[in-house]
Amino acid sequence: MFEGVIISELLPYIAAGFAAQLVDGALGMAFGVISSTLLVSVLGVAPATASAGVHVVETFTTGVSGISHVLHRNVNWKLFVRLLIPGIIGGVLGAYVLTSLDASVTRPFVMGYLACIGLYLLFRAARFPPKQREPKIVEPLGFAGGFLDAAGGGGWGPVVTSNLLVQGAQPRTTIGTVNTTEFFLTLTISASFLFHIGTEGFTPEFVHPVLGLLVGGVVAAPFGAMFAKRVPTRVLLTLVGIVLTLTSVYSLSRALGWL
């Protein structure tokens, strides 16, 4: 699989992986969306193969990121347990749907919803002091986030992190918990994809982007946890709103054929 790897061809993907994971580790979202968009739109990789490749990479990056968040005490273990099992169930189902059916019909609606959530988070950050409280709707979010993450090549962070923040969850521990849970989710989804489509989609042309994303993502993973721990709550809320709005609007435009 790694025969003929050319270092110079890896560099753009290393940079993309580094940037995507830095954002994901700090704000709890965007690695899957950024990476999947690069593979599908720029390289013309099939959506199922792209999602499988991104989840293989995320197995490593979320592992490193999760360890970093644990060390920085950014994890709410009660929330972690509530997200884990529903997320895994949703992820397995989403992997089956993407490899068996066309899930593109629902994607514009999901992206439109997330764009609205992003704008609402910006409004909250600008107008109100954040009122922190324990989120009540958790398990359905875990299931929906896992399903959309597998079926859409990204969605765990945007769906779960944003909706927990809307309910008043503390941004630092929410981001850390969602990132840590994501390791187990991506491990399960990667295994599901490999079971359904095998390794035939991992052609030599696919090695460079996947390997580059892996190297860049692993290098960047420890820095996101440090950022999330040190940045004030309102700033984190604002940055999450900006990233969620921009990525959702972009994905919505692509889904509707505007780009």
Secondary structure, DSSP 8 states (H G I E B T S, - for coil): --TT--HHHHHHHHHHHHHHHHHHHHHS--HHHHHHHIIIIIT---HHHHHHHHHHHHHHHHHHHHHHHHHTT---HHHHHHHHHHHHHHHHHHHHHHHHS--TTTHHHHHHHHHHHHHHHHHHHHHS-------S--HHHHHHHHHHHHHHS--HIIIIIHHHHHTT--HHHHHHHHHHHHHHHHHHHHHHHHHHHTTTT--HHHHHHHHHHHHHHHHHHHHHHHHHHHS-HHHHHHHHHHHHHHHHHHHHHHHTT--
